[in-house]
């Protein structure tokens, strides 16, 4: 199988959409190939069920235009074990992504922090030729951590101004999880089902957008120093208007 451009790994169905949905839409528009990996099925969540989350995740993946797989680790109990790493290593060796996206180590949810550790270790071990797991050895070139409310200085931000509405649509596929017209049919109260949650997401995207003089942006952190291939590409107009010929 030819190598893919990226793999986005989330602890639960909806994590990738919430933290990096706009970036994935932008990458698809640029002709990049990728896959989403959910570590758990989200079945231990307060609202919905594993089967409901699976249907919602499939609908969101279709909107993103990406393949999606689930590793079926226990929701709410994610641990960075060798057994869990082996599942992700098999996926890395199958899809051969150049870039990995995942949570930051300091994320509030324990599953998110453990997923960050799991991805980092699996990415390295996937390239060990003597590791007796299926597939040819493959080590992704970079690991980028998407940022939410963590008190972390971003390494870079991605302009998602043209993809903000598309990102919202993918998040709203999770009818059991976030505020929407059908949310009341699912019992249970969480922060995500409050109207303020979607408002907070937009405020965050506007904040990071303002940092790079764009309307909306998503932020990422890299432990390594990421290189810039074309410095002149950083010289775009400041706060471009919709009619200024802004590139996707």
Buried (B, 14 or more C-beta within 10 A) or exposed (E): EEEBBBBBBBBBBBBBBBBBBBBBBBBBBEEBBBBBBBBBBBBBBBBBBBEBBBBBBEBBBEBBEBEBBBBEBBBBEBBBEEEBBBBBBBBBBBBBBBBBBBBBBBBEBEBBBBBBBBBBBBBBBBBEEEBEBEBEBBEBEBBBBBBBEBEBEBBBBBBBBBBBEBBBBBBBBBBBBBBBEEBEEBEEEEEBBBEEBBEBBBEBBBEBBBEBEBBBBBBBBEEEEEEEEEEEEEEBEEEBEEEEEBEE
